[in-house]
Amino acid sequence: MNPLDSILGTIISGLVLTVVLAFLASAMSATTGV
Amino acid sequence: MEYLLFIERWVHFLAGIAWIGLLYYFNFVQAPAVAAAAADKGGPGPAAIGKYIAPRALLWFRWSALVTWIAGAGLLNANFVAAFTLQDGFVFIGIGAWLGTIMLLNVWGLIWPNQKKILGIVTASAEEITKAKRIAFLASRTNTMLSVPMLFFMASQSHGVL
């Protein structure tokens, strides 16, 4: 079943994506030198 | 210059609220309402929604989406390329910009062309309309999903790196 078929599935998918992208963004930003 | 950026941010907020507000209306209100109206045998049915409400909502929806993007692009200003190429210091807002761009392309490339078939604005066979309904629905749900991280990264710009 597609999680986008339910509103709850959509929001949860959005939150999961947010966490994943936030970790990715943090990792990319961590390379900023002093 | 600062005044121009401030006005661009203001326009970005105004148009963005219209865009995402209507997106949430479509997903949390209209879609469930149309389904309920169609299932309510003997009830008035969803025809008025498709005839009077949806076209108006879609008009404001698609144009506010475009204005939001243009104002956002203006707001990035000289950092436009740095944001979209995820350079140091622009990773967070860049991801937000990419998400907003994907959402805009979704609106004009998938949602609106398919809604035109669904609403009878352009001719389409019954089979094409059935397909269009599924595509438009999933595209709209995808945008609802993407709005969650998009707003996170937009807000993150004011709060430093995590």
Backbone of each chain as ProteinMPNN parsed JSONL, in Angstrom:
{"seq_chain_A": "MNPLDSILGTIISGLVLTVVLAFLASAMSATTGV", "coords_chain_A": {"N_chain_A": [[0.835, -1.194, 0.0], [0.487, 2.219, -0.769], [2.025, 4.748, 1.108], [1.235, 7.357, 0.705], [-1.419, 7.283, 0.209], [-2.833, 7.632, 2.489], [-3.513, 10.281, 4.812], [-2.141, 10.351, 7.208], [-0.027, 8.617, 6.618], [1.21, 10.144, 4.691], [2.072, 12.431, 6.142], [3.77, 11.224, 8.037], [5.661, 10.125, 6.304], [6.71, 12.501, 5.335], [7.903, 13.53, 7.649], [9.81, 11.577, 8.172], [11.387, 11.835, 5.888], [12.288, 14.427, 6.357], [13.945, 14.086, 8.628], [15.904, 12.388, 7.53], [16.965, 13.994, 5.453], [17.85, 16.127, 6.994], [19.944, 14.996, 8.498], [21.629, 14.4, 6.382], [22.139, 16.976, 5.396], [23.409, 18.104, 7.613], [25.72, 16.501, 7.711], [26.886, 17.242, 5.31], [27.389, 19.891, 5.859], [29.173, 19.722, 7.895], [31.67, 19.633, 6.925], [32.648, 22.104, 6.765], [35.367, 24.166, 7.229], [37.414, 25.538, 9.961]], "CA_chain_A": [[0.0, 0.0, 0.0], [1.242, 3.463, -0.864], [1.775, 5.592, 2.292], [0.619, 8.616, 0.304], [-2.864, 7.109, 0.111], [-3.45, 8.126, 3.724], [-2.94, 11.553, 5.27], [-1.171, 10.014, 8.259], [1.134, 8.079, 5.917], [1.853, 11.276, 4.014], [2.764, 13.257, 7.147], [4.869, 10.432, 8.584], [6.683, 10.087, 5.244], [7.33, 13.827, 5.322], [8.751, 13.651, 8.84], [10.953, 10.679, 7.97], [12.232, 12.499, 4.883], [12.911, 15.583, 7.022], [15.05, 13.585, 9.464], [16.957, 11.878, 6.63], [17.599, 15.134, 4.778], [18.542, 16.945, 8.006], [21.216, 14.325, 8.753], [22.433, 14.592, 5.173], [22.553, 18.378, 5.368], [24.383, 18.267, 8.689], [26.954, 15.832, 7.29], [27.481, 18.067, 4.26], [27.82, 21.158, 6.448], [30.238, 19.449, 8.868], [32.978, 19.751, 6.277], [33.076, 23.521, 6.792], [36.576, 24.274, 8.048], [37.47, 26.647, 10.918]], "C_chain_A": [[0.877, 1.254, 0.0], [0.972, 4.347, 0.362], [1.096, 6.916, 1.943], [-0.905, 8.499, 0.163], [-3.571, 7.535, 1.395], [-2.76, 9.424, 4.148], [-1.869, 11.29, 6.318], [0.117, 9.485, 7.628], [1.932, 9.181, 5.235], [2.669, 12.095, 5.008], [3.962, 12.508, 7.717], [6.013, 10.338, 7.569], [7.445, 11.41, 5.19], [8.288, 14.007, 6.487], [10.003, 12.786, 8.702], [11.934, 11.31, 6.98], [12.969, 13.687, 5.485], [14.119, 15.143, 7.838], [16.223, 13.129, 8.589], [17.707, 13.038, 5.984], [18.362, 16.009, 5.768], [19.904, 16.33, 8.36], [22.173, 14.522, 7.593], [22.993, 15.999, 5.126], [23.614, 18.656, 6.424], [25.736, 17.686, 8.298], [27.668, 16.664, 6.233], [28.045, 19.349, 4.842], [28.992, 20.959, 7.387], [31.619, 19.583, 8.265], [33.478, 21.189, 6.247], [34.265, 23.65, 7.736], [36.515, 25.456, 8.991], [38.15, 27.833, 10.234]], "O_chain_A": [[1.888, 1.317, 0.699], [-0.184, 4.669, 0.636], [0.453, 7.528, 2.797], [-1.595, 9.507, 0.015], [-4.778, 7.774, 1.387], [-1.578, 9.633, 3.876], [-0.816, 11.929, 6.317], [1.216, 9.853, 8.043], [3.162, 9.153, 5.205], [3.828, 12.416, 4.745], [5.043, 13.078, 7.864], [7.185, 10.455, 7.929], [8.665, 11.433, 5.022], [9.368, 14.575, 6.324], [11.104, 13.2, 9.064], [13.144, 11.319, 7.203], [14.133, 13.93, 5.166], [15.187, 15.749, 7.755], [17.38, 13.441, 8.87], [18.938, 13.059, 5.969], [19.403, 16.57, 5.426], [20.895, 17.046, 8.505], [23.363, 14.774, 7.782], [24.176, 16.197, 4.85], [24.594, 19.355, 6.166], [26.775, 18.307, 8.527], [28.893, 16.784, 6.247], [29.069, 19.845, 4.373], [29.734, 21.902, 7.661], [32.618, 19.642, 8.981], [34.579, 21.467, 5.771], [34.176, 23.285, 8.909], [35.64, 26.309, 8.839], [38.313, 28.888, 10.845]]}, "seq_chain_B": "MEYLLFIERWVHFLAGIAWIGLLYYFNFVQAPAVAAAAADKGGPGPAAIGKYIAPRALLWFRWSALVTWIAGAGLLNANFVAAFTLQDGFVFIGIGAWLGTIMLLNVWGLIWPNQKKILGIVTASAEEITKAKRIAFLASRTNTMLSVPMLFFMASQSHGVL", "coords_chain_B": {"N_chain_B": [[18.931, 47.986, -1.242], [18.508, 46.158, 0.78], [15.866, 46.726, 1.412], [14.589, 45.782, -0.857], [15.092, 43.012, -0.691], [13.712, 42.492, 1.641], [11.052, 43.081, 0.858], [10.807, 41.083, -1.067], [10.94, 38.847, 0.562], [8.617, 39.193, 2.043], [6.642, 39.046, 0.02], [7.19, 36.441, -0.746], [6.39, 35.053, 1.548], [3.611, 35.739, 1.627], [2.629, 34.71, -0.855], [3.493, 32.09, -0.557], [2.038, 31.201, 1.65], [-0.536, 31.266, 0.566], [-0.225, 29.345, -1.458], [0.632, 26.907, -0.067], [-1.383, 26.773, 1.785], [-3.638, 26.333, 0.159], [-2.831, 23.916, -0.948], [-2.937, 22.27, 1.312], [-5.63, 22.521, 1.808], [-6.681, 21.166, -0.474], [-5.76, 18.562, 0.05], [-6.435, 17.894, 2.751], [-9.073, 18.61, 2.985], [-10.682, 18.92, 0.505], [-10.256, 16.546, -1.141], [-10.981, 14.327, 0.65], [-13.638, 15.211, 1.053], [-14.835, 15.133, -1.477], [-14.704, 12.402, -1.943], [-16.371, 11.477, 0.116], [-18.769, 12.697, -0.622], [-19.271, 11.478, -3.061], [-19.674, 8.893, -2.213], [-21.947, 9.091, -0.753], [-24.838, 7.984, -1.258], [-27.746, 9.168, -2.824], [-27.334, 11.61, -1.81], [-26.31, 15.086, -2.423], [-24.023, 14.906, -4.049], [-20.684, 15.386, -5.557], [-20.532, 17.314, -7.577], [-20.715, 20.166, -7.642], [-18.407, 20.958, -6.361], [-16.411, 20.278, -8.175], [-17.165, 21.903, -10.282], [-17.418, 24.625, -9.401], [-15.706, 25.196, -7.2], [-13.135, 23.854, -7.252], [-11.818, 24.736, -9.755], [-11.37, 27.513, -9.218], [-9.87, 27.381, -6.864], [-7.631, 26.028, -7.831], [-6.631, 27.889, -9.622], [-5.665, 30.066, -8.021], [-3.879, 28.555, -6.574], [-1.928, 27.539, -8.458], [-0.783, 29.842, -9.526], [0.079, 31.265, -7.258], [1.976, 29.508, -6.452], [3.93, 29.825, -8.429], [4.619, 32.541, -8.08], [5.616, 32.397, -5.484], [7.934, 30.882, -5.905], [9.419, 32.54, -7.631], [9.776, 34.844, -6.039], [11.209, 33.647, -4.004], [13.508, 32.871, -5.381], [14.493, 35.386, -6.008], [15.04, 36.242, -3.454], [17.141, 34.558, -2.712], [19.012, 35.653, -4.335], [22.255, 36.747, -5.046], [23.199, 34.4, -4.103], [21.982, 32.323, -5.323], [22.98, 30.299, -7.114], [24.858, 29.099, -5.407], [23.168, 28.069, -3.461], [21.577, 26.202, -4.909], [23.54, 24.487, -5.736], [24.348, 23.485, -3.415], [26.421, 24.567, -1.751], [28.918, 25.182, 0.847], [27.526, 26.542, 3.785], [25.181, 27.089, 2.55], [23.751, 24.812, 2.365], [21.479, 23.978, 3.804], [19.41, 25.87, 3.182], [19.524, 25.5, 0.515], [18.645, 22.863, 0.1], [16.009, 23.232, 0.863], [15.27, 25.009, -1.167], [15.524, 23.371, -3.425], [13.551, 21.466, -2.822], [11.255, 23.089, -2.862], [11.319, 23.811, -5.527], [10.954, 21.362, -6.837], [8.382, 20.886, -5.957], [7.035, 22.996, -7.21], [7.353, 22.285, -9.907], [5.917, 19.966, -9.878], [3.337, 21.01, -9.502], [2.778, 22.533, -11.892], [3.541, 20.739, -13.839], [2.408, 18.232, -13.347], [0.087, 18.192, -11.552], [-1.682, 20.34, -12.44], [-1.985, 19.91, -15.361], [-3.226, 17.375, -15.324], [-5.473, 17.864, -13.731], [-6.901, 19.507, -15.415], [-7.897, 17.712, -17.251], [-9.496, 16.136, -15.573], [-11.412, 17.965, -14.661], [-12.679, 18.582, -16.971], [-11.793, 20.663, -18.504], [-10.062, 20.351, -20.547], [-10.505, 18.038, -23.278], [-10.904, 14.584, -22.569], [-10.674, 11.022, -22.525], [-12.687, 8.594, -20.718], [-11.033, 6.696, -19.6], [-8.595, 8.036, -19.612], [-9.18, 10.065, -17.815], [-9.548, 8.647, -15.449], [-6.956, 7.721, -15.016], [-5.713, 10.193, -14.819], [-6.806, 11.187, -12.471], [-5.6, 9.619, -10.506], [-2.897, 10.221, -10.853], [-2.857, 13.019, -10.407], [-3.748, 13.071, -7.777], [-1.696, 11.613, -6.4], [0.481, 13.247, -6.986], [-0.241, 15.581, -5.705], [-0.363, 14.665, -3.086], [2.282, 13.995, -2.781], [3.455, 16.518, -2.859], [2.366, 17.533, -0.494], [3.634, 15.889, 1.337], [6.325, 16.652, 0.805], [6.254, 19.273, 1.617], [6.664, 19.286, 4.313], [9.5, 18.7, 4.994], [10.435, 20.821, 3.403], [9.534, 23.247, 4.602], [10.825, 22.947, 7.006], [13.535, 23.185, 6.297], [13.51, 25.713, 5.255], [12.89, 27.229, 7.526], [15.115, 26.604, 9.025], [17.142, 28.203, 8.208], [17.152, 30.459, 9.751], [18.139, 29.648, 12.115], [20.648, 28.633, 12.325], [23.18, 26.019, 11.823], [22.362, 22.61, 12.372]], "CA_chain_B": [[18.979, 46.533, -1.564], [17.898, 45.472, 1.906], [14.422, 46.897, 1.288], [14.14, 44.886, -1.931], [15.111, 41.648, -0.146], [12.633, 42.432, 2.617], [9.809, 42.984, 0.09], [10.796, 39.753, -1.679], [10.607, 37.885, 1.621], [7.208, 39.422, 2.359], [5.876, 38.457, -1.095], [7.434, 34.993, -0.653], [5.517, 34.572, 2.63], [2.209, 35.889, 1.226], [2.323, 33.739, -1.909], [3.73, 30.761, -0.004], [0.896, 30.859, 2.502], [-1.649, 30.961, -0.347], [0.094, 28.073, -2.126], [0.607, 25.751, 0.815], [-2.732, 26.729, 2.366], [-4.526, 25.67, -0.801], [-2.375, 22.525, -1.029], [-3.481, 21.567, 2.476], [-7.079, 22.462, 1.587], [-6.952, 20.082, -1.43], [-5.451, 17.252, 0.611], [-7.107, 17.588, 4.013], [-10.49, 18.967, 2.931], [-11.419, 18.646, -0.741], [-10.207, 15.138, -1.565], [-11.884, 13.524, 1.484], [-15.026, 15.659, 0.882], [-15.319, 14.609, -2.767], [-14.895, 10.963, -1.747], [-17.554, 11.304, 0.967], [-19.946, 13.117, -1.4], [-19.516, 10.453, -4.076], [-20.131, 7.677, -1.535], [-23.226, 9.371, -0.102], [-25.896, 7.729, -2.237], [-28.942, 9.943, -2.536], [-26.931, 12.953, -1.409], [-26.171, 16.026, -3.54], [-22.894, 14.578, -4.905], [-19.565, 16.333, -5.534], [-20.452, 18.067, -8.841], [-20.486, 21.608, -7.436], [-16.993, 21.134, -5.993], [-15.644, 20.241, -9.415], [-17.548, 22.977, -11.201], [-17.257, 25.994, -8.887], [-14.66, 25.4, -6.189], [-11.811, 23.383, -7.678], [-11.126, 25.602, -10.726], [-10.918, 28.749, -8.546], [-8.79, 27.027, -5.938], [-6.457, 25.674, -8.645], [-6.106, 29.124, -10.22], [-4.85, 30.721, -6.99], [-2.868, 27.568, -6.208], [-0.798, 27.411, -9.378], [-0.108, 31.134, -9.699], [0.787, 31.593, -6.029], [3.174, 28.649, -6.458], [4.935, 30.46, -9.29], [5.068, 33.778, -7.418], [6.443, 31.974, -4.344], [9.253, 30.468, -6.397], [10.122, 33.707, -8.173], [10.195, 35.666, -4.896], [12.255, 32.89, -3.314], [14.714, 32.985, -6.204], [14.968, 36.752, -5.798], [15.545, 36.298, -2.077], [18.464, 33.92, -2.742], [19.824, 36.728, -4.907], [23.555, 36.332, -5.577], [23.501, 33.071, -3.572], [21.101, 31.379, -6.017], [23.765, 29.152, -7.596], [25.441, 28.453, -4.228], [22.101, 27.311, -2.804], [21.172, 25.062, -5.723], [24.666, 23.549, -5.832], [24.574, 23.045, -2.036], [27.728, 25.009, -1.269], [29.057, 25.424, 2.292], [26.775, 27.687, 4.284], [23.906, 27.187, 1.837], [23.212, 23.453, 2.218], [20.122, 23.875, 4.351], [18.439, 26.618, 2.373], [19.573, 24.898, -0.823], [17.736, 21.709, 0.089], [14.671, 23.838, 0.865], [15.036, 25.562, -2.507], [15.301, 22.225, -4.321], [12.237, 20.888, -2.516], [10.259, 24.027, -3.378], [11.358, 23.753, -6.992], [10.301, 20.107, -7.215], [6.96, 21.084, -5.702], [6.507, 23.874, -8.27], [7.289, 21.487, -11.14], [4.791, 19.069, -9.647], [2.094, 21.779, -9.685], [2.569, 22.904, -13.284], [3.833, 19.618, -14.743], [1.58, 17.042, -13.106], [-1.228, 18.449, -10.96], [-2.551, 21.172, -13.287], [-2.378, 19.254, -16.623], [-4.167, 16.289, -15.061], [-6.722, 18.439, -13.228], [-7.644, 20.039, -16.569], [-8.632, 16.567, -17.813], [-10.49, 15.718, -14.578], [-12.469, 18.976, -14.566], [-13.298, 18.771, -18.283], [-11.309, 21.886, -19.158], [-9.623, 19.799, -21.835], [-11.201, 16.766, -23.507], [-10.162, 13.375, -22.229], [-11.527, 9.84, -22.442], [-12.961, 8.138, -19.349], [-9.82, 6.002, -19.126], [-7.573, 9.077, -19.359], [-9.599, 10.781, -16.609], [-9.268, 7.765, -14.308], [-5.49, 7.79, -14.813], [-5.383, 11.567, -14.414], [-7.204, 11.344, -11.062], [-4.591, 8.968, -9.672], [-1.652, 10.984, -10.971], [-3.041, 14.307, -9.727], [-3.833, 12.785, -6.344], [-0.373, 11.262, -5.88], [1.348, 14.428, -7.109], [-0.644, 16.501, -4.646], [0.072, 14.06, -1.822], [3.746, 14.124, -2.757], [3.739, 17.901, -2.461], [2.039, 17.656, 0.935], [4.747, 15.244, 2.021], [7.544, 17.455, 0.631], [6.122, 20.563, 2.297], [7.149, 19.123, 5.689], [10.915, 19.072, 5.012], [10.669, 22.13, 2.762], [9.355, 24.291, 5.609], [11.886, 22.727, 8.004], [14.8, 23.757, 5.808], [13.292, 27.155, 5.121], [12.983, 27.789, 8.872], [16.449, 26.327, 9.575], [18.046, 29.287, 7.816], [17.183, 31.464, 10.81], [18.539, 29.068, 13.401], [22.003, 28.079, 12.28], [23.298, 24.621, 11.415], [22.04, 21.643, 13.441]], "C_chain_B": [[18.26, 45.751, -0.466], [16.381, 45.576, 1.852], [13.856, 45.938, 0.248], [14.06, 43.447, -1.417], [13.962, 41.47, 0.838], [11.288, 42.289, 1.914], [9.686, 41.605, -0.557], [10.43, 38.682, -0.648], [9.118, 37.979, 1.974], [6.322, 38.78, 1.287], [5.989, 36.93, -1.055], [6.519, 34.38, 0.408], [4.057, 34.596, 2.189], [1.817, 34.82, 0.206], [2.479, 32.31, -1.392], [2.58, 30.29, 0.871], [-0.309, 30.494, 1.63], [-1.441, 29.583, -0.984], [-0.088, 26.883, -1.181], [-0.751, 25.626, 1.517], [-3.7, 26.002, 1.45], [-4.132, 24.206, -0.994], [-2.978, 21.709, 0.102], [-5.014, 21.487, 2.384], [-7.392, 21.282, 0.663], [-6.833, 18.723, -0.747], [-6.233, 16.908, 1.878], [-8.616, 17.82, 3.953], [-11.156, 18.444, 1.659], [-11.431, 17.166, -1.121], [-11.101, 14.243, -0.688], [-13.354, 13.905, 1.289], [-15.625, 15.112, -0.407], [-15.591, 13.107, -2.645], [-16.167, 10.692, -0.939], [-18.822, 11.634, 0.193], [-20.307, 12.055, -2.44], [-20.094, 9.187, -3.453], [-21.517, 7.85, -0.917], [-24.356, 9.224, -1.118], [-27.167, 8.483, -1.853], [-28.626, 11.361, -2.088], [-26.711, 13.831, -2.633], [-25.007, 15.73, -4.478], [-21.842, 15.672, -4.958], [-19.491, 17.276, -6.748], [-20.109, 19.545, -8.658], [-19.033, 21.905, -7.083], [-16.153, 21.225, -7.267], [-15.932, 21.421, -10.328], [-17.168, 24.36, -10.686], [-16.041, 26.207, -7.992], [-13.27, 25.059, -6.73], [-11.123, 24.292, -8.702], [-10.592, 26.893, -10.103], [-9.736, 28.465, -7.619], [-7.503, 26.729, -6.701], [-5.816, 26.901, -9.293], [-5.181, 29.833, -9.226], [-3.658, 29.849, -6.624], [-1.669, 27.619, -7.159], [-0.059, 28.735, -9.561], [0.615, 31.572, -8.424], [2.034, 30.732, -5.915], [4.289, 29.31, -7.269], [5.5, 31.723, -8.641], [5.969, 33.439, -6.232], [7.853, 31.633, -4.813], [10.066, 31.67, -6.876], [10.631, 34.6, -7.033], [11.308, 34.979, -4.111], [13.58, 32.974, -4.059], [15.338, 34.369, -6.031], [15.618, 36.922, -4.433], [16.937, 35.643, -1.961], [19.483, 34.852, -3.374], [21.139, 36.189, -5.471], [23.92, 34.919, -5.112], [22.678, 31.978, -4.236], [21.859, 30.116, -6.424], [24.348, 28.375, -6.413], [24.407, 27.578, -3.528], [21.769, 26.051, -3.605], [22.308, 24.065, -5.951], [25.138, 23.113, -4.448], [25.987, 23.349, -1.542], [27.7, 25.193, 0.244], [28.307, 26.686, 2.71], [25.406, 27.822, 3.642], [23.248, 25.821, 1.654], [21.743, 23.396, 2.645], [19.102, 24.612, 3.494], [18.404, 26.056, 0.953], [18.649, 23.698, -0.945], [16.292, 22.212, 0.075], [14.307, 24.361, -0.508], [14.763, 24.45, -3.517], [13.917, 21.628, -4.097], [11.123, 21.781, -3.061], [10.178, 23.993, -4.889], [10.673, 22.49, -7.503], [8.791, 20.239, -7.041], [6.322, 21.954, -6.783], [6.344, 23.095, -9.57], [6.148, 20.482, -11.073], [3.467, 19.758, -9.965], [1.817, 21.986, -11.166], [2.747, 21.737, -14.244], [2.922, 18.419, -14.58], [0.168, 17.402, -12.633], [-2.141, 19.186, -11.936], [-2.914, 20.485, -14.61], [-3.393, 18.129, -16.405], [-5.505, 16.795, -14.526], [-7.553, 19.008, -14.381], [-8.465, 18.934, -17.221], [-9.788, 16.192, -16.879], [-11.679, 16.675, -14.567], [-13.138, 19.256, -15.913], [-12.884, 20.049, -18.983], [-10.672, 21.532, -20.495], [-10.315, 18.453, -22.011], [-10.293, 15.599, -23.168], [-11.15, 12.217, -22.156], [-11.717, 9.453, -20.984], [-11.736, 7.465, -18.754], [-8.73, 7.01, -18.776], [-7.89, 9.82, -18.068], [-9.304, 9.949, -15.371], [-7.78, 7.791, -13.979], [-5.094, 9.151, -14.26], [-5.691, 11.788, -12.939], [-6.119, 10.776, -10.148], [-3.29, 9.762, -9.695], [-1.747, 12.303, -10.207], [-3.076, 14.125, -8.212], [-2.451, 12.507, -5.759], [0.595, 12.442, -5.945], [1.048, 15.417, -5.991], [-0.23, 15.98, -3.277], [1.584, 14.151, -1.684], [4.136, 15.525, -2.325], [3.432, 18.136, -0.987], [3.171, 17.06, 1.753], [6.0, 16.123, 1.957], [7.469, 18.79, 1.369], [6.68, 20.485, 3.723], [8.657, 19.415, 5.752], [11.196, 20.44, 4.398], [10.581, 23.257, 3.783], [10.401, 24.177, 6.722], [13.163, 23.418, 7.553], [14.693, 25.254, 5.605], [13.471, 27.816, 6.487], [14.395, 27.658, 9.433], [17.424, 27.456, 9.277], [18.201, 30.33, 8.929], [17.749, 30.938, 12.12], [19.896, 28.371, 13.368], [21.995, 26.6, 11.935], [23.013, 23.716, 12.608], [23.31, 21.05, 14.026]], "O_chain_B": [[17.51, 44.814, -0.738], [15.681, 44.626, 2.204], [12.789, 45.355, 0.439], [13.082, 42.745, -1.675], [13.316, 40.423, 0.865], [10.466, 41.468, 2.32], [8.601, 41.026, -0.596], [9.704, 37.735, -0.95], [8.452, 36.964, 2.175], [5.373, 38.062, 1.603], [5.014, 36.219, -1.297], [5.941, 33.315, 0.193], [3.341, 33.608, 2.349], [0.818, 34.119, 0.37], [1.696, 31.427, -1.742], [2.197, 29.121, 0.835], [-1.018, 29.53, 1.919], [-2.36, 28.766, -1.04], [-0.864, 25.97, -1.461], [-1.21, 24.522, 1.808], [-4.483, 25.163, 1.895], [-4.997, 23.351, -1.182], [-3.469, 20.6, -0.111], [-5.618, 20.51, 2.827], [-8.271, 20.477, 0.973], [-7.677, 17.845, -0.93], [-6.646, 15.763, 2.061], [-9.358, 17.287, 4.778], [-12.077, 17.63, 1.721], [-12.49, 16.599, -1.391], [-11.901, 13.475, -1.223], [-14.228, 13.04, 1.348], [-16.778, 14.68, -0.431], [-16.581, 12.602, -3.176], [-16.942, 9.794, -1.268], [-19.832, 10.944, 0.327], [-21.481, 11.767, -2.673], [-20.897, 8.49, -4.073], [-22.183, 6.866, -0.595], [-24.775, 10.192, -1.751], [-27.605, 8.44, -0.703], [-29.513, 12.209, -1.993], [-26.902, 13.377, -3.761], [-24.986, 16.243, -5.597], [-22.073, 16.774, -4.459], [-18.486, 17.965, -6.925], [-19.318, 20.108, -9.415], [-18.492, 22.95, -7.446], [-15.312, 22.111, -7.422], [-15.056, 21.884, -11.058], [-16.652, 25.182, -11.444], [-15.42, 27.269, -8.021], [-12.351, 25.875, -6.669], [-9.942, 24.596, -8.534], [-9.484, 27.322, -10.425], [-8.749, 29.2, -7.593], [-6.417, 27.125, -6.278], [-4.601, 26.944, -9.489], [-4.042, 30.161, -9.56], [-2.558, 30.352, -6.393], [-0.527, 27.728, -6.715], [1.16, 28.745, -9.731], [1.673, 32.196, -8.51], [3.038, 31.164, -5.349], [5.444, 29.347, -6.843], [6.711, 31.946, -8.651], [6.971, 34.115, -5.999], [8.84, 32.042, -4.2], [11.25, 31.798, -6.564], [11.774, 35.056, -7.058], [12.227, 35.629, -3.615], [14.64, 33.128, -3.451], [16.557, 34.503, -5.923], [16.604, 37.642, -4.276], [17.794, 36.113, -1.212], [20.658, 34.851, -3.009], [21.13, 35.269, -6.289], [24.838, 34.305, -5.656], [22.671, 30.837, -3.775], [21.435, 29.002, -6.117], [24.337, 27.144, -6.409], [24.722, 26.484, -3.06], [21.689, 24.959, -3.042], [22.058, 22.917, -6.32], [26.175, 22.465, -4.307], [26.66, 22.482, -0.983], [26.64, 25.34, 0.852], [28.428, 27.742, 2.088], [24.562, 28.578, 4.125], [22.299, 25.684, 0.882], [20.892, 22.846, 1.946], [18.067, 24.058, 3.125], [17.379, 26.128, 0.274], [17.959, 23.528, -1.95], [15.452, 21.674, -0.646], [13.179, 24.186, -0.969], [13.877, 24.574, -4.362], [13.2, 21.322, -5.049], [10.161, 21.289, -3.652], [9.099, 24.13, -5.466], [9.913, 22.531, -8.47], [8.018, 19.763, -7.872], [5.204, 21.685, -7.222], [5.329, 23.223, -10.255], [5.5, 20.187, -12.077], [2.59, 19.18, -10.607], [0.734, 21.649, -11.645], [2.177, 21.734, -15.335], [2.681, 17.675, -15.531], [-0.821, 16.978, -13.23], [-3.243, 18.722, -12.23], [-4.095, 20.482, -14.958], [-4.31, 17.952, -17.207], [-6.552, 16.222, -14.829], [-8.782, 18.989, -14.323], [-9.579, 19.169, -17.687], [-10.911, 15.96, -17.328], [-12.826, 16.239, -14.475], [-14.057, 20.07, -15.992], [-13.531, 20.48, -19.937], [-10.731, 22.306, -21.451], [-10.673, 17.799, -21.032], [-9.091, 15.615, -23.437], [-12.308, 12.396, -21.779], [-10.99, 9.93, -20.111], [-11.43, 7.63, -17.573], [-8.031, 6.861, -17.773], [-6.984, 10.168, -17.31], [-8.86, 10.483, -14.355], [-7.392, 7.873, -12.813], [-4.26, 9.257, -13.361], [-4.952, 12.478, -12.237], [-5.766, 11.386, -9.138], [-2.657, 9.948, -8.656], [-0.84, 12.663, -9.456], [-2.508, 14.92, -7.464], [-2.074, 13.092, -4.743], [1.432, 12.612, -5.058], [1.953, 16.012, -5.406], [0.2, 16.745, -2.414], [2.1, 14.361, -0.586], [5.046, 15.699, -1.514], [4.16, 18.861, -0.308], [3.615, 17.647, 2.74], [6.666, 16.311, 2.975], [8.499, 19.371, 1.71], [7.117, 21.493, 4.276], [9.062, 20.303, 6.502], [12.108, 21.14, 4.839], [11.452, 24.126, 3.828], [10.811, 25.18, 7.306], [13.796, 24.143, 8.32], [15.674, 25.981, 5.765], [14.131, 28.849, 6.594], [14.83, 28.496, 10.224], [18.407, 27.648, 9.994], [19.232, 30.993, 9.038], [17.836, 31.665, 13.109], [20.241, 27.615, 14.276], [20.934, 25.997, 11.774], [23.392, 24.036, 13.735], [23.242, 20.22, 14.933]]}, "name": "protein", "num_of_chains": 2, "seq": "MNPLDSILGTIISGLVLTVVLAFLASAMSATTGVMEYLLFIERWVHFLAGIAWIGLLYYFNFVQAPAVAAAAADKGGPGPAAIGKYIAPRALLWFRWSALVTWIAGAGLLNANFVAAFTLQDGFVFIGIGAWLGTIMLLNVWGLIWPNQKKILGIVTASAEEITKAKRIAFLASRTNTMLSVPMLFFMASQSHGVL"}
